[in-house]
Amino acid sequence: MKTEMIKAAILAFAIFAIYLFESILLVSRVLSRLKIIPRRKRGRAFRIAAICLHVVAAAGILCALYAVLIEPRWIEVVNVDVPTERLKHATLTVAQISDLHCDAARCNEDEVVRIINDLRPDIIVFTGDAVNSPEGLPLFRDTLSRLKANIGKFAVRGNVDRNYSDEELVGGTGFQMLNDKHMVCTKDGESFCITGISEKYIGQAHAVLSRAHLHAGRDTFTIFLHHYPHLVDDVYPGFVDLSLSGHTHGGQIALPFYGAVMTFSPAGKKYERGAYHTRGALLYVNRGIGTENTPVRARFLARPEITVFHIHPAAAGN
């Protein structure tokens, strides 16, 4: 976390320096045009450097406008193929949403409902961080209640949800909160298990999964829901097949070729976004839908995401 803070501070200083020098150049040029200060003859190297600075500053402004006005509302649907030996003929479609961070005013919520309901998933999961403030609770519950799944809807808490009860978060929505619980569901005569651990149960992942295995059986396909990606490191190999999390927002602000500037995760950039094969399972870190509760709501190279997992028998993918 400290390393991320240092890198973010360096980036902020670099941006500040660019626009400081750009402002000095522009003010100097205006003052010289007005003959308030004498016009100085500049060398070729200085002129080239000034042009480069102007281009970088202009590009920065365009990127900032894109990050505030366009990307936060540009949802990406990511499809992930999940073959498994644990299913013989049943197939499952699981839609994951995370980090809605609802406020009083609507943003992406209606589009999320439209996209997911058009997909007709078997299961819908929400992996934490519901609202930015209590004023967002009605919109959050309304959004979840309008989502439709053929088999079930399940959720776990995130770090911003600790001050709300299960009833306040998912009451009347059809979602079941898996604080430290598991559910065994069936489709086409085959069973699969969904288990989850919420923010306040960190450190109990192994106990939660052990109970699920005792109930469902070790050969049952198991989906593990948790808000923090690094919790997958507490899972014994073979206990989970598909591990779903959020929290990082994919950095929310990312850089080309580098990725997330900050993830606010204890694991740093280890699990910042997307798919990771670890501890015998597929971990997927969803970029989330909303943004942090900051004065400027922005995303850059980290589009809001709905992830759709197509789970099928391994032989069906051959």
HELIX and SHEET records of a PDB file:
HELIX    1   1 LYS A    2  ARG A   33  1                                  32    
HELIX    2   2 ARG A   44  LEU A   69  1                                  26    
HELIX    3   3 GLU A   71  ARG A   73  5                                   3    
HELIX    4   4 GLU A  109  LEU A  119  1                                  11    
HELIX    5   5 PRO A  134  GLY A  136  5                                   3    
HELIX    6   6 LEU A  137  ARG A  146  1                                  10    
HELIX    7   7 ASN A  159  ASP A  161  5                                   3    
HELIX    8   8 ASP A  166  VAL A  170  1                                   5    
HELIX    9   9 GLU A  199  TYR A  201  5                                   3    
HELIX   10  10 ALA A  205  ALA A  216  1                                  12    
HELIX   11  11 PRO A  229  ASP A  234  5                                   6    
HELIX   12  12 HIS A  249  GLY A  251  5                                   3    
HELIX   13  13 ALA A  314  GLY A  317  5                                   4    
SHEET    1   A 6 GLU A  76  THR A  84  0                                        
SHEET    2   A 6 GLU A 305  PRO A 313  1                                        
SHEET    3   A 6 LEU A  92  ILE A  97 -1                                        
SHEET    4   A 6 ILE A 123  THR A 127  1                                        
SHEET    5   A 6 GLY A 152  VAL A 156  1                                        
SHEET    6   A 6 PHE A 175  MET A 177  1                                        
SHEET    1   B 6 HIS A 182  LYS A 187  0                                        
SHEET    2   B 6 GLU A 190  ILE A 197 -1                                        
SHEET    3   B 6 PHE A 221  HIS A 226  1                                        
SHEET    4   B 6 LEU A 242  SER A 245  1                                        
SHEET    5   B 6 ALA A 281  VAL A 285  1                                        
SHEET    6   B 6 GLY A 274  THR A 278 -1                                        
SHEET    1   C 2 ALA A 254  LEU A 255  0                                        
SHEET    2   C 2 GLY A 259  ALA A 260 -1                                        
END                                                                             
